[in-house]
């Protein structure tokens, strides 16, 4: 049975605060199949989004200089 308020100990190693509500997205069929096949799809999606965000921010900083 799930603990009230989720499972915060799962994210202790990352020390990140998670948003109160989840983000829902629709993916192309092949991407969806791949992501759903992963053992920890939520972790993978979070890491992919954060990696892209870092690239975007770095590009913005380079454009500003």
C-alpha positions in Angstrom: 0.0 0.0 0.0 1.3 3.4 -0.9 2.2 5.9 1.8 0.1 9.0 2.1 1.8 11.8 0.2 3.8 9.5 -2.1 7.1 7.9 -1.6 9.6 10.7 -0.9 12.5 8.3 0.1 12.7 7.3 -3.5 14.1 10.7 -4.4 16.4 11.3 -1.5 19.5 10.7 -3.6 18.5 13.6 -6.0 17.4 16.0 -3.2 14.9 17.6 -5.5 11.5 18.9 -4.6 8.8 17.5 -6.8 5.8 19.5 -8.1 2.5 18.9 -6.3 0.8 17.8 -9.6 2.2 15.5 -12.3 2.8 16.6 -15.8 1.0 14.5 -18.4 2.3 14.3 -22.0 1.4 12.3 -25.1 4.3 10.7 -26.9 4.8 9.2 -30.4 3.9 5.5 -30.3 7.5 4.3 -30.6 8.8 6.6 -27.9 5.9 5.6 -25.6 6.7 1.9 -26.1 10.4 2.5 -25.2 9.7 4.7 -22.2 7.1 2.3 -20.8 9.6 -0.6 -21.2 12.0 1.1 -18.8 12.3 -0.2 -15.2 12.0 3.4 -13.8 10.3 5.4 -16.5 9.5 8.4 -14.3 13.2 8.8 -13.3 14.2 8.5 -17.0 11.7 11.1 -18.1 12.8 13.5 -15.3 16.4 13.1 -16.3 15.7 13.6 -20.0 13.7 16.8 -19.3 16.4 18.1 -16.9 19.2 17.4 -19.5 17.3 19.2 -22.2 16.6 22.1 -19.8 20.3 22.4 -19.1 21.1 22.5 -22.8 18.5 25.1 -23.4 19.7 27.3 -20.5 23.3 27.0 -21.7 22.3 28.0 -25.2 20.4 31.0 -23.9 23.4 32.1 -21.9 25.6 31.8 -25.0 23.1 33.8 -27.1 23.0 36.5 -24.4 26.8 37.0 -24.5 
